[in-house]
Amino acid sequence: MPPATYIRRATKIVATLGPASSDVATLAQMIATGVNVVRLNFSHGSAQEHIARAQAVREASRQAGREVAIMVDLQGPKIRVGKFAQGKVNLEVGASFVLDAARTEPGDAEGVGLDYKELPRDVRAGDVLLLNDGLIVLRVQRVLGDAVHTQVLVGGELSNNKGINKQGGGLTAPALTAKDMEDIKTAMQLGADYVAVSFPKNATDMEMARQLCTVAAAGTGHRPGLIAKMERAEAVPHLEDILRVSDGIMVARGDLAVEVGNAAVPALQKKMIRMARQMDKVVITATQMMESMITSPLPTRAEVSDVANAVLDGTDAVMLSAETAVGKYPLETVREMAYICAAAEAAEDVGNEAGWGQPRSLTRIDQSIALGALFTAHHLGAKAIVAMTDSGSTALWMSRHRIHIPIYALTPKVSTQRKMALYRNVSPLLMDTSAERDQALAQAENHLRERGIVQPGDVYAITCGEPMGQPGGTNMLQICRVAG
């Protein structure tokens, strides 16, 4: 395995943990190479296994010398077929196939049971069902009691527990299951920085998840960021409402594509990224970004373009799933993705970034200071922008605008440092910001000098609050030149 080399870039990388990446040594190399957020997929594994993996992430982070965020990804509803007697069947085009919610015996070429018992109530004759990420297509002929009789439109191999989608959406499965509610408790126990909610239909689903996290973390003060996974067709019209009550979204292109059609996804991706940035929320672009690298040491040209386009769209992060969970080249995949992100960012034209010359409706002093820092640093050609922040809000607002000047967020809280690991173009650093103002500003500059971020003669912009250490109190912008 090649040595780790960190590649500086604004776009963050989310890597999914799995058998290929669970040992501390591999994780430490991945973090040193460029992983900013580690995803724990709660569709697999026990609570104790997840807690142990979270502990491994924290140890690997310590060894790599970089804090990372942990994102727990809830399983959501199991909208799946049951098991087959032989593990799989081959469905022929034109054949009849029955999805039977009452069936208890293993399936065969004529039919199979369902994990999702509500399917017969959710479909009617003429509906199209897509199984195994759309590789198998069935048309509903009729519904008799608990049995959904279908005809095979696109055949092929169907194996145990493959997923079911309804073309156009409309399945009534709740976003949060009993398992998810227990998993949220585990997520709070292991100190998850983000919780990703699978298959939310509307803002109410996200508000319920927020309440469950609050109850599970009662007494600890822990408040994870909530990420809504956009993967249901019926969630798309509610995008703005979902964003309003969430901390960010994931453009989960797999299930979304199955429900709305592959051709609709690229435009939806751009719309979702644009709206998230406008509403001061974070956004992750996911699914099959470097899929070929599960077995290949190099990505395809199409994958390179896909990642680069997400970066140019303005995504905060790009995500790896099976590539790092079970792939043969987890470290190489992270490194290739980092190179692609850096190259795409270098090609960005930020000179006409919307907002520099146009008035924006601002009602808060701290937001005005953040925008003022960006404007001034951009026109002065500053070497860095520094935000002294308790909650991370100032750094988040700054990160919503494209600028090639790196943003360094100094915070006294490790929890804030980890959460900011997902923000585009923000490098979070730990520093006590409770000192008297002039002393804190001097400490901030020393922090930058010790890390080689600024040199004598460099100009940088710094924001902070007076008095120091009060959340939401950013009210000062200072332009500094490093003394020789």
C-alpha positions, -999 to 999 in steps of 0.1 A, spaced: 0 0 0 15 34 -10 23 60 17 -3 86 26 1 120 11 -24 147 20 -38 167 -10 -50 202 -1 -85 209 -16 -118 225 -6 -141 196 -13 -144 170 15 -144 132 11 -168 109 29 -156 73 31 -178 43 42 -163 19 67 -163 -18 60 -142 -50 60 -116 -33 37 -112 -3 60 -119 -12 96 -84 -17 109 -68 13 126 -37 13 104 -57 15 71 -80 40 85 -52 62 97 -37 62 62 -70 70 46 -75 99 70 -39 112 64 -46 109 26 -78 130 27 -108 114 43 -127 140 63 -159 121 73 -162 84 81 -196 68 74 -209 40 95 -236 21 76 -262 9 101 -278 -14 75 -251 -39 86 -236 -49 119 -246 -48 156 -246 -19 180 -214 -31 197 -196 -35 163 -205 1 154 -193 14 188 -160 -5 183 -156 9 148 -163 44 160 -135 39 186 -112 27 159 -120 59 139 -111 81 168 -78 62 174 -70 64 137 -77 101 137 -54 106 166 -26 87 148 -31 106 116 -32 139 135 -65 150 118 -100 152 134 -127 137 113 -165 136 116 -184 103 121 -217 100 102 -241 73 111 -263 63 82 -296 48 94 -310 18 75 -345 32 71 -375 9 60 -366 -25 46 -385 -24 13 -372 -57 1 -382 -91 -12 -377 -121 11 -353 -151 6 -352 -178 -20 -349 -215 -15 -318 -216 -37 -306 -181 -28 -317 -167 -62 -339 -172 -92 -337 -162 -129 -368 -143 -141 -377 -146 -178 -393 -117 -197 -431 -122 -199 -432 -147 -170 -456 -142 -141 -441 -135 -107 -460 -131 -74 -448 -108 -45 -467 -123 -15 -467 -105 19 -483 -136 35 -458 -161 21 -435 -176 48 -418 -204 28 -387 -195 7 -393 -182 -27 -389 -198 -62 -392 -188 -98 -430 -183 -94 -429 -160 -64 -413 -148 -32 -423 -133 2 -418 -97 13 -401 -80 41 -422 -50 33 -457 -62 42 -475 -30 31 -467 -34 -6 -501 -49 -15 -518 -17 -1 -494 6 -19 -498 -6 -55 -525 -13 -81 -527 -27 -116 -505 -9 -140 -479 2 -115 -442 -5 -124 -420 -20 -97 -382 -19 -100 -361 -45 -81 -324 -47 -74 -317 -10 -83 -339 -12 -114 -322 -42 -130 -354 -62 -127 -387 -45 -138 -421 -59 -130 -456 -46 -140 -484 -51 -115 -513 -71 -132 -536 -73 -102 -536 -74 -64 -554 -102 -46 -553 -99 -8 -517 -100 3 -505 -111 -32 -492 -87 -58 -493 -105 -92 -469 -91 -117 -455 -97 -152 -417 -95 -158 -408 -67 -182 -371 -69 -177 -357 -102 -164 -325 -114 -150 -311 -128 -117 -330 -119 -85 -314 -129 -52 -323 -127 -15 -334 -94 1 -331 -72 -30 -347 -38 -27 -381 -27 -42 -389 7 -56 -421 19 -72 -416 40 -104 -426 75 -96 -426 69 -58 -456 64 -35 -446 37 -11 -460 45 23 -431 30 44 -422 54 73 -388 69 72 -380 59 108 -385 23 118 -382 8 153 -347 -3 144 -338 32 134 -350 45 168 -328 20 186 -299 29 162 -303 66 170 -296 57 207 -264 39 196 -254 68 174 -257 92 204 -238 67 226 -208 66 201 -209 104 197 -219 106 160 -213 140 146 -239 135 118 -270 113 115 -282 105 79 -319 97 77 -328 73 49 -360 78 27 -375 109 44 -406 120 25 -410 155 40 -399 179 68 -420 160 94 -398 129 91 -367 150 97 -383 168 127 -391 134 142 -355 123 138 -343 155 155 -366 149 184 -354 113 188 -318 125 188 -326 151 214 -342 125 237 -314 100 231 -288 126 239 -306 141 269 -282 152 296 -251 151 274 -257 183 254 -247 164 222 -264 178 191 -255 159 159 -261 174 125 -290 158 106 -286 149 69 -317 141 48 -310 115 22 -328 126 -10 -338 92 -25 -376 93 -27 -395 108 -56 -421 123 -33 -393 141 -13 -383 162 -43 -412 186 -42 -406 191 -5 -368 198 -9 -370 234 5 -390 223 35 -367 194 42 -336 216 39 -352 241 63 -354 216 92 -321 197 84 -285 206 86 -278 192 51 -288 167 24 -273 138 6 -280 135 -31 -284 97 -29 -285 90 -66 -291 53 -64 -326 49 -51 -335 84 -64 -326 74 -100 -347 42 -97 -378 62 -87 -374 93 -110 -354 78 -138 -317 80 -145 -321 109 -170 -337 132 -143 -309 128 -118 -281 151 -131 -305 182 -132 -319 173 -98 -283 170 -84 -275 205 -96 -308 219 -82 -303 202 -48 -267 215 -45 -276 250 -55 -306 252 -31 -286 237 -2 -259 264 -6 -284 292 -9 -301 280 23 -267 278 42 -269 240 44 -243 213 36 -246 188 8 -230 154 0 -231 139 -35 -232 101 -33 -235 67 -52 -212 50 -76 -188 79 -78 -157 57 -82 -175 23 -85 -150 7 -109 -123 11 -82 -139 -16 -61 -118 -39 -83 -96 -16 -104 -67 6 -92 -78 34 -115 -111 51 -121 -129 54 -155 -129 86 -174 -166 89 -168 -161 86 -130 -135 113 -131 -159 136 -149 -187 127 -125 -167 136 -94 -153 168 -111 -188 179 -121 -201 175 -85 -172 196 -74 -180 223 -100 -216 222 -90 -205 233 -55 -210 201 -34 -195 202 1 -184 165 -1 -183 135 -24 -189 101 -10 -174 66 -14 -195 36 -5 -185 1 -15 -152 15 -29 -138 19 6 -161 -5 25 -153 -37 5 -131 -26 -24 -96 -38 -31 -81 -3 -32 -95 19 -5 -65 41 0 -58 45 -37 -95 54 -42 -93 82 -16 -61 95 -32 -76 95 -67 -107 113 -56 -86 139 -38 -66 146 -70 -98 149 -90 -113 174 -65 -82 195 -64 -80 196 -102 -116 206 -106 -113 233 -80 -83 248 -98 -104 252 -129 -132 271 -111 -138 307 -119 -147 324 -86 -141 360 -98 -178 366 -105 -192 346 -75 -228 357 -69 -230 379 -39 -197 398 -42 -213 427 -61 -249 422 -54 -267 431 -22 -279 401 -1 -307 404 25 -288 401 58 -305 405 92 -277 393 115 -245 410 124 -225 377 125 -237 369 89 -227 403 77 -193 400 93 -188 367 76 -197 380 41 -176 411 48 -146 390 55 -150 371 22 -154 403 2 -124 420 18 -101 390 16 -110 383 -20 -102 419 -31 -70 422 -10 -57 388 -22 -54 376 14 -35 344 22 -61 331 46 -95 338 62 -97 330 99 -130 325 118 -128 322 156 -161 304 163 -177 285 191 -206 269 172 -191 268 137 -219 290 122 -195 318 109 -174 292 91 -205 276 76 -218 309 62 -183 317 48 -182 282 31 -214 289 12 -195 312 -11 -169 300 -36 -135 315 -29 -100 302 -35 -87 316 -2 -86 288 25 -108 293 55 -94 283 89 -120 279 117 -105 281 152 -128 266 179 -124 256 215 -148 226 211 -138 193 196 -174 186 187 -175 218 166 -141 210 150 -154 176 139 -187 189 126 -169 215 105 -149 187 89 -178 185 64 -178 222 54 -164 230 20 -131 249 21 -130 250 59 -100 236 78 -111 233 114 -84 237 142 -87 234 179 -78 265 199 -90 281 232 -108 313 222 -119 324 256 -89 347 263 -90 385 262 -94 397 226 -59 409 218 -44 379 234 -67 356 215 -59 373 182 -21 369 189 -27 333 197 -46 328 164 -18 342 144 8 320 162 -15 291 154 -13 299 117 25 306 117 33 274 135 14 254 108 31 273 79 -2 288 68 10 324 68 45 338 65 59 373 73 43 399 50 12 378 44 -22 394 48 -51 376 64 -86 384 76 -99 373 110 -134 374 125 -143 370 162 -168 381 188 -164 408 215 -166 398 243 -149 365 235 -163 330 239 -200 338 234 -218 317 208 -234 337 180 -215 368 189 -192 373 159 -192 411 155 -156 420 145 -135 418 114 -98 426 114 -74 427 85 -38 418 96 -4 417 81 21 392 95 51 409 110 86 401 98 
